[in-house]
Structure formats: structure tokens, C-alpha cells
Amino acid sequence: MLILKIFLIVYVIWNAYVFVAMGRDKRRAKLHRWRTPEASLLLMGVAFGGVGLYAGMKYFHHKTAHLKFMIGAPIAILVNILVIGFLYYIGLSQRAFF
């Protein structure tokens, strides 16, 4: 149970970081400064940051016209849910054997 709590804390912190990264990229876009590559933002979303990516898109109105983000962010959330569910299922089935 402690591992689940640690995972949830790390998950929330990571999604908050991805959310902030979207805001930072939006601010830098307005200032015509160096930006975070789109591939990096999408990779952060797929790497368990899908909720932060989607929330950042909606809150900052950033990348909302880009098709790869409009499709990619919800897919990232779905992939995150499936992987977390699979890991949770594997964790429960391993406990049944010990």
C-alpha cells in the first residue's frame, strides 16, 4: 500500500510539472523566446503526464489548434490509465501468490 501512495504522490507532482511546462511554453511563445519542442511536451504526456498536458492545454489555451495535441493528449491519458491499471493488476496478482 505504501508503494501505491508513493506512486500517487509522484504522479501528481509529475502532472503538475507537465502543467507548468505547458504554461511556461505558452509564456515563451508570447515573448518570442526559445520554446519546448512539441515532441518533448507529447513525450511528457505519454510518460504519465497526460492529465497535466491536457489540463495545461485547456487552462493556458496552448496547442489547442494543433491536431496532434487535440488527439495526442486524450490518447496519452488513455494510455496512462491502461498502463496504471495493468501495473495495479499485476501487483495484485503477484500478492495473491505470496
C-alpha positions in Angstrom: 0.0 0.0 0.0 2.9 2.3 0.7 4.2 1.9 -2.9 0.8 3.0 -4.2 0.9 6.1 -2.1 4.4 6.9 -3.3 3.3 6.4 -6.9 0.3 8.6 -6.5 2.4 11.4 -4.9 5.0 11.2 -7.7 2.2 11.0 -10.3 0.6 14.2 -9.0 4.0 16.0 -8.9 4.9 14.9 -12.4 1.5 16.1 -13.8 1.9 19.4 -12.0 5.3 19.8 -13.7 3.9 19.0 -17.1 1.1 21.5 -16.5 3.7 24.2 -15.6 5.7 23.2 -18.6 2.7 24.0 -20.8 2.3 27.4 -19.1 6.0 28.1 -19.5 5.9 27.2 -23.2 2.9 29.5 -23.7 4.6 32.4 -22.0 7.8 31.9 -24.0 5.7 31.8 -27.2 4.3 35.2 -26.4 7.8 36.6 -25.7 9.2 35.0 -28.9 11.8 33.1 -26.9 13.2 29.5 -27.2 10.3 27.0 -26.8 10.0 23.5 -25.6 9.8 21.1 -28.6 6.3 19.7 -29.3 7.7 16.2 -29.2 9.0 16.8 -25.7 5.7 18.0 -24.5 3.9 15.0 -26.0 6.5 12.6 -24.6 5.9 14.1 -21.1 2.2 13.5 -21.6 2.7 9.9 -22.6 5.2 9.3 -19.7 2.3 9.5 -17.1 1.8 13.2 -17.6 -1.4 13.1 -19.8 -3.6 14.8 -17.2 -1.1 17.7 -16.8 -0.7 18.0 -20.6 -4.5 18.2 -21.2 -5.1 20.5 -18.2 -2.3 22.8 -19.4 -3.8 22.8 -22.9 -7.2 23.9 -21.6 -6.1 26.3 -18.9 -3.4 28.2 -20.9 -5.3 27.8 -24.3 -2.0 26.4 -25.6 -1.6 24.0 -28.5 -5.4 23.7 -28.8 -5.4 24.2 -32.5 -2.7 21.5 -33.2 -4.3 18.3 -34.2 -1.5 16.2 -32.7 -2.3 17.7 -29.3 -6.0 17.6 -29.7 -5.8 13.9 -30.4 -2.5 13.1 -28.5 -3.4 14.5 -25.1 -6.6 12.3 -24.7 -4.7 9.3 -26.1 -1.9 10.0 -23.5 -4.5 10.0 -20.7 -6.0 6.7 -22.0 -2.5 5.1 -22.3 -1.7 6.3 -18.8 -4.9 4.8 -17.4 -4.3 1.5 -19.2 -0.7 1.2 -18.0 -1.6 2.2 -14.4 -4.4 -0.3 -14.4 -2.2 -3.0 -15.8 0.5 -2.3 -13.2 -2.1 -2.4 -10.5 -3.5 -5.6 -11.7 0.0 -7.2 -11.9 0.7 -6.0 -8.4 -2.5 -7.6 -7.1 -2.0 -10.9 -8.9 1.6 -11.1 -7.5 0.4 -10.6 -4.0 -2.1 -13.5 -4.4 0.9 -15.9 -4.9 2.8 -14.8 -1.8 
